[in-house]
């Protein structure tokens, strides 16, 4: 049996205290990450400074190898920084133990990947249930699927769903736990424009209804227009940031 | 409701069922060998114990010339003796209808009223003999071999007089589970049987009225038999006592014991090897299977499942497979074990069979298998589960491959790119390749370890019957005769050559170790029955000293040149010190030889012989047999061709039953391993292969990549498997050694060939199955998703 742990208790156990306020959700300073793969050393991040507010919808743009995925992995608790600080609310992610990171992901983070990463042997609703079973106060899996417009496809296996549908199952799976942050790595990368827009609609709706701070990595500059803020990555750092004066609806953009 | 994670587990299991089943079968084979081997041995051993107890099988036996019945009381008075039975025992020739060669029977007296104190017979049919009606009870094997039933008549040459005896019933006896005629190597129930006759009939016939020539006794629990034997020998000395001996030297018991010991060795040596091999294979297979789940493990962790939860998930997956394997193994093992015990019980003619169940063995087999499976799974999961999820989810970074022949680029052109891919793939993961090679070679090895014994038995037969004991027959006289008997034998019809031998029961003693054996004297120029040295060359018996088989020398801790004490158990019962002049090869029994004249003079007797070895003109055999049946002096004739046949039947049957089962289980293991190897390789390289298909490679071309790899691994595994198998065989010969047999370590080339063929067949079938899957690879799927 997995034990459901109250997130507050979990963090308190690690010397963290919960704080729910209007302050930044993420505060990242001078974040560096170096990969060593055999004889090659790659500097993926070279001193990133970043903040995000609660409920913000942020698009991260940048060419391949600019460090945006590495950045997302670190603030999502999937990977560790080589140096610098990354904080979720006032909890240090860079120094957290493996167990603390696991609890952080379980209780606060929803992930959406480019290739959906559904469990092929589970149906749509079972894939969502995989997450709700270990979450503290989740939605009903059926509700999460309804939110992304898949109430009619709940008992289909991933292989029976189109790419767009699979990605929406992945979104439902990510939001079903009512995460504080929603991290998406190229969520439309493998999809055509029409399907991609449906996925973005599901994402913005999830952002609006759950209030989760949403970070979307993309190559696709067109998507930037639906964000509150656009962050450009280049060579392992943030090259520039743009705040959109007004957000477009996903249906208004095209690529 | 079942948790989503558990649903995933069950669905994964269903998806992978052929592999899961193959793994489960490997485990089952390991479990089954242990359970059936130990089960059969313990059941038979318990049965023998119960049989001995129920029929009061004696603890000490003694033969003598003649003693008055009054001596029985003195024997009973020996400290530690619980019960004594005296009787008359005589060998006689029987003329069996429809059988040209003479048969021999051991006549054993039944006490008045038929109530035996010890060595009670177990009546199978009919009733005890009526003293007035000239009746006898026949041993059941003998009766069966000749179709004797209640009321059948047989003619026996009793003390020189033909007597017609009516069979009143058939019986089994714990004393004659195996019945060996004098000088016979193997039991032959057609040519040798037991007849139990009333004492009042047998006594007068042999002038043993009110006397006995055989005594057996049982001991009070905890008494040292040696002290009783010493007192008994003292008591019987004046009556021609031939030296009392313990149950372990009793012929039938020793034979049965040797058989059971072989069964036990088989159950102690092979199953643990099987269990270890299957555990290793399960471990290897599962860890590769789980390594394939890398992305899903990363995903579960990204969602917030702890490493522990992930390990437990896959632990559960493996537990289900292991439970299936253990269950199949236990059921099959218990079932086969019971079946085998029944077969052996019939073979040993036990009157009943006691089944034993041994939960400890079941527990050991199940525990070892489960631990191996779980260990393999946890190890594999741990490698991935402790990675950070970001790393786990992304496929492993492209491996850095190396050119094998760096600096020799010109050579490389000669190989096709696919050959280069196969070799790089194999050399890149040397540990994984090595463990695959080891896995396949272990399956070759257990096959070699199961199959070798057939060839060894052939070798034993070749050495014993074709090089050493080359005579067609041996005639054993009822008692020692002067040399002139040899000439009488030479004149018998059909006898082309005759060589004398002298056989005397002796006790060899070296310090605290002693063994009762038959010391055989032969002529120096003997060509029929020869003694062979370690290189199987004939040994010329020296004029001085004794030659003994390596097994006897080892037991007595003697080397060439050492002095040994010989206590003669007949005649004047003298003790002599003689040197061991050489040590020779002998696979069957404990044997010792002397030059016949040296032996006669050592015993202080005029030149006498106990019998002759003869070479026969096969065409005149029946004439010889007819003459022998009328010759009271010929106590027993042992025929080599029948001995050989019996040897094959007895030893071969005993070993064959068990080995065949083990070989079948080994084949299952071999298949399970190779099949899993092929399937996992396909999963690991499926995407790569589909990509190649997209690039325009043909199905045959991409199949050759995987099948090429499989072929190389299987080929590389062969020599290693032969080597390991030879080691298994060696360990087994050590375990098989008993005082009655020593199985030589001979692993024929065809054993290696068969082991390899079975593994090749398993590989070919696996290859075909995998080939079919390769043909169905989905190219679209590869284009759609990432590597």
Interface residues (C-beta under 8 A of the other chain):
Chain A: X2 X37 X38 X73 X76 X78 X79 X80 X98 X99 X102 X103 X105 X106 X107 X109 X111 X113 X114 X115 X117 X119 X121 X122 X126 X127 X129 X130 X131 X133 X134 X135 X163 X173 X190
Chain B: X3 X4 X5 X7 X8 X11 X12 X15 X295 X296 X299 X300 X301 X302 X303 X304 X305 X306 X307 X309 X386 X388 X389 X390 X391 X393 X397 X400 X784 X785 X786
